[in-house]
């Protein structure tokens, strides 16, 4: 059974599907997506923090960081806080 026998293209049905969801379901799905993205960001920040914390002061200085900046740099790189320093991260 192809889309010509139904009378409506399958792509049209897929485009209409979000509009057919109740508002509360759309809000719930959005909240779940944001929660998942935030947890992924926190996981990335924690991994970065662990990696940078194992470096000695000289190595941190070589990459342009101070030990006091490690936590904020980790959060900035994960996109959880606004970047407050001007750096060229490659």
N, C-alpha and C positions, 0 to 999 in steps of 0.2 A: 504494500500500500504506500504510494508515494504522496507527496504533498498536493499534487494536482487533483487527486480524488477526494481529498479532505476539503479543498476549497480555500485553504489558507496556508501560506508558506510556513515551514517549521521555524525559520528565522524570525518571522513575525510573532509567533507564539512565544519564543524565548525572549523577545523584546518586551512583550506585554506582561510576562510573569512577575517582574518586580512591582508593577502597578497593581497587580491583583492581590499582593500581600497586604494584610492589615497593617495599619500604622504601628501598632505595638510590636508586631513581629519585625518590621523594618528597624525600629528603634533598638530592639533587643539584639538583632544581628549586628547593627552598627556598634553597639556597646561591646559585644563580644569581640568584634574585629579590633576595636581600639585597645581592649584589654590584652589581647594576644600580641598586638604590636608593641605595647608598652612592656610586657614581660620579655619579649624578644630583645628590646632595647636594653632592659635592665640586665639581661643575661650577657649581652655584648659588653656592656659597661663593666660588669663584674669580671669578665675574662680579661679585658684590657687592664683593669686595675690590678688584677693578680699578676699579669705579665710585667707591668711597669714597676710594681712593688718589689719584684725580685732583682731589679737593676740597682747597681750601686750609684752613689752620688756622681762619680766621674762620668759614667755612661749616660746618666740622665742629663748632665751638663752638656755632653757631646751632642745630644739630640735637641738641646735647647730647652730643657725642662729643669725645674727645681723639684725637690722631693715634696714640697708643699703644694705643688700644682697637680700632682698625679691624680687625685680624686676628681678634680674639676675637669681635667683633660679627658679622663675616661668617660665622664658624662657627656661632655661636648661631642666627642667622637661618636658616641652612640646616638646622638641627636636628642637627648633628653633635656638638655638645657641649652640656652642660647650661647653661641661662641662669644667669649669676651676677650679673647686675645687674637692678635693678627699673626697668623702663621701660615706657611705654605705647606700643607700636609700633602704628601705625595703617596 
